[in-house]
Amino acid sequence: MQIKDFYLDLREWPQYAKKNGNVWLLESEAFKDPLKFEFTFDLEDIAKLKKIEESCRDLYDMILKKESTFNNIVDWIIEKEKMIAQSYQKLEEISAKYDLLLKQIEEKENIIKEKELQENNKIWLLNKQLKLLENRINLPLPQKIYINKWDEFVAWDDPYICSPYKLPWWDYIIIEQYEYEPQNEYVMNYDEIKFKQEHIDEEYYPCIQLKWSNAIDKPVSKVRLNVLFFQI
């Protein structure tokens, strides 16, 4: 670097000079005009500046690449966060469906257990009746067997007395088979078989009693009754 020219503008500052003793005043005419400096760059300085400029440009390009890479990483992270959020939402939905399925399975298992209990009770009652029937069958053969059938239409819940069936005076084992055909939803009876031992003088009066769910609604049903009479 070369200095071509320079100037120095020296002015008196009396007010400042009075307060500060280290102010120098030039009174020579040679310093009356301003002192002027001019700087010029030689070829070596220009080459250095170009190298500095190139380094700055390379550094700037590197910064741009780093920025682009950083932006790509940020975009990748944002995309991954979206995928994680969607996966978490799907996981919550699957978990909710799994809980609902477990609840439904538990409800069905409870229904199945209840049905099994009911069926087991029916089987137990049926076995009991079969055992009773077997015991009755194993008794000494009766002298005579009588059979009669009744087809009745029964309404309301009062005891319904069927038409009488005439029999000889005797002791009998009686097997009654009831078959119900409900005409409304209030009938609580199920098909059943009843056993009893009874002395009959001249006539037998079967009695049908409908069961109902409450005291307001009345049951209506067709009833088929088959009865066997074994003399003993």
C-alpha positions in Angstrom: 0.0 0.0 0.0 1.4 3.5 -0.9 0.5 6.9 0.5 0.1 9.3 -2.3 -1.0 12.4 -0.4 -2.4 13.5 3.0 -3.7 16.5 4.7 -4.4 17.4 8.3 -7.1 19.9 9.3 -5.8 21.6 12.4 -8.0 24.1 14.1 -7.7 25.9 17.3 -10.2 25.0 20.0 -9.6 27.7 22.6 -12.4 26.6 24.9 -11.1 23.0 25.0 -7.5 24.2 25.2 -8.2 26.2 28.3 -9.6 23.3 30.2 -7.0 20.7 29.0 -3.3 21.5 29.1 -2.3 18.8 26.7 -3.8 20.5 23.6 -1.1 21.5 21.2 -1.6 24.4 18.7 0.4 24.7 15.5 1.0 28.3 14.6 3.3 27.7 11.6 1.9 28.7 8.3 3.0 25.3 7.0 0.1 23.7 8.9 -2.5 26.3 8.2 -4.0 24.3 5.4 -5.5 20.8 6.2 -3.2 17.8 6.2 -4.4 15.4 3.4 -3.7 11.7 2.9 -4.3 9.6 -0.3 -3.8 5.8 -0.3 -3.4 3.6 -3.3 -3.2 -0.3 -3.5 -0.3 -2.0 -5.3 -0.7 -5.3 -7.3 0.3 -7.4 -4.3 -2.4 -5.9 -2.2 -5.0 -6.4 -4.9 -4.0 -10.1 -5.2 -4.4 -10.5 -1.4 -7.8 -8.8 -1.5 -8.8 -11.2 -4.3 -7.7 -14.2 -2.3 -9.6 -12.8 0.7 -12.7 -12.3 -1.6 -12.4 -15.9 -2.9 -12.0 -17.3 0.6 -15.1 -15.3 1.7 -17.0 -16.6 -1.3 -16.0 -20.2 -0.6 -17.0 -19.7 3.0 -20.3 -18.1 1.9 -20.9 -21.1 -0.4 -20.1 -23.5 2.4 -22.5 -21.7 4.7 -25.2 -21.9 2.1 -24.6 -25.7 1.7 -24.6 -26.1 5.5 -27.8 -24.1 5.6 -29.4 -26.2 2.9 -28.3 -29.4 4.7 -29.7 -28.1 8.0 -33.0 -27.2 6.3 -33.2 -30.7 4.9 -32.6 -32.2 8.3 -35.3 -29.9 9.8 -37.7 -31.0 7.1 -36.8 -34.7 7.7 -37.4 -34.2 11.5 -40.8 -32.5 10.8 -41.8 -35.4 8.6 -40.7 -37.9 11.1 -42.7 -36.1 13.8 -45.8 -36.2 11.6 -45.3 -39.9 11.0 -44.8 -40.5 14.8 -47.9 -38.5 15.6 -49.9 -40.5 13.0 -48.5 -43.8 14.3 -49.4 -42.8 17.9 -52.9 -41.9 16.8 -53.3 -45.3 15.1 -51.9 -47.0 18.2 -54.5 -45.2 20.3 -57.2 -46.3 17.9 -56.0 -49.9 17.9 -55.7 -49.8 21.7 -59.3 -48.5 22.0 -60.6 -51.2 19.6 -58.6 -53.9 21.6 -60.2 -52.7 24.8 -63.7 -52.8 23.2 -63.0 -56.3 21.8 -61.9 -57.5 25.2 -65.1 -56.0 26.7 -67.3 -57.7 24.1 -65.4 -61.0 24.6 -65.9 -60.8 28.3 -69.7 -60.0 27.9 -70.0 -63.0 25.5 -68.2 -65.2 27.9 -70.5 -64.2 30.7 -73.5 -64.9 28.5 -72.0 -68.3 27.5 -71.4 -69.1 31.2 -75.0 -68.1 32.1 -76.3 -70.3 29.2 -74.1 -73.2 30.3 -75.4 -72.9 33.8 -79.0 -72.8 32.6 -78.4 -75.8 30.3 -76.7 -77.7 33.1 -79.7 -77.0 35.4 -82.0 -78.3 32.7 -79.9 -81.4 32.2 -79.8 -81.9 36.0 -83.6 -81.7 36.1 -84.0 -83.9 33.1 -81.7 -86.5 34.6 -83.6 -86.3 37.8 -86.9 -86.8 36.0 -85.4 -89.7 33.9 -84.2 -91.3 37.1 -87.6 -90.9 38.7 -89.2 -92.3 35.5 -86.7 -95.2 35.5 -87.6 -96.0 39.1 -91.3 -95.9 38.2 -90.7 -98.2 35.3 -88.8 -100.6 37.4 -91.8 -101.0 39.7 -94.0 -104.1 39.3 -96.1 -103.9 36.2 -99.5 -102.3 36.8 -102.6 -104.2 36.1 -103.8 -101.6 33.5 -102.6 -98.5 31.8 -104.8 -95.6 30.7 -104.0 -92.6 28.5 -105.9 -89.5 27.7 -105.1 -86.2 25.9 -106.4 -82.6 26.4 -106.0 -79.7 24.0 -107.0 -76.5 25.8 -106.8 -72.8 25.1 -106.0 -71.2 28.5 -106.2 -67.5 29.2 -105.3 -65.6 32.4 -103.5 -66.9 35.3 -106.3 -68.6 37.3 -106.1 -72.4 37.7 -107.7 -73.9 34.7 -109.6 -77.2 35.4 -109.9 -79.5 32.3 -112.8 -81.7 31.5 -112.8 -84.8 33.8 -111.5 -88.2 32.7 -113.3 -91.3 34.1 -111.2 -94.0 35.6 -111.8 -97.1 37.7 -111.5 -96.7 41.4 -107.7 -97.4 42.0 -104.3 -96.2 43.1 -102.4 -94.7 40.1 -99.0 -93.5 39.2 -99.7 -90.5 37.0 -97.3 -89.0 34.3 -98.4 -85.7 32.9 -96.7 -84.2 29.9 -97.4 -80.5 29.3 -96.7 -78.8 25.9 -97.2 -75.0 25.7 -97.7 -72.9 22.7 -97.7 -69.3 24.0 -99.9 -66.8 22.3 -98.2 -63.7 23.9 -94.9 -62.9 25.5 -96.2 -63.0 29.1 -96.3 -66.8 29.3 -93.4 -68.1 31.5 -94.2 -71.8 31.3 -91.9 -74.3 29.6 -92.7 -77.8 28.4 -92.4 -80.2 31.3 -93.2 -83.6 32.7 -94.8 -84.2 36.1 -95.0 -87.4 38.2 -97.2 -88.1 41.0 -99.1 -90.9 42.8 -102.8 -90.5 43.6 -105.9 -92.5 44.4 -108.7 -91.8 42.0 -112.3 -92.6 42.9 -114.1 -92.1 39.6 -112.9 -89.1 37.7 -109.6 -87.3 37.3 -109.5 -83.5 36.8 -106.2 -82.2 35.3 -105.3 -78.6 36.3 -103.3 -76.2 34.1 -101.7 -73.2 35.8 -100.1 -70.5 33.6 -97.1 -68.6 35.0 -96.8 -64.9 34.3 -94.2 -62.2 34.6 -96.3 -59.6 36.5 -99.7 -59.0 38.0 -100.9 -56.7 35.2 -100.3 -58.5 31.9 -102.1 -61.8 31.6 -100.7 -64.9 29.8 -102.5 -66.7 27.0 -101.4 -70.1 25.6 -102.5 -73.2 23.9 -101.8 -76.3 26.1 -101.5 -79.9 25.0 -101.7 -82.3 27.9 -100.9 -86.0 27.6 -101.5 -88.1 30.7 -100.6 -91.7 31.5 -102.3 -93.6 34.4 -100.6 -96.7 35.8 -102.6 -98.9 38.2 -100.5 -100.0 41.1 
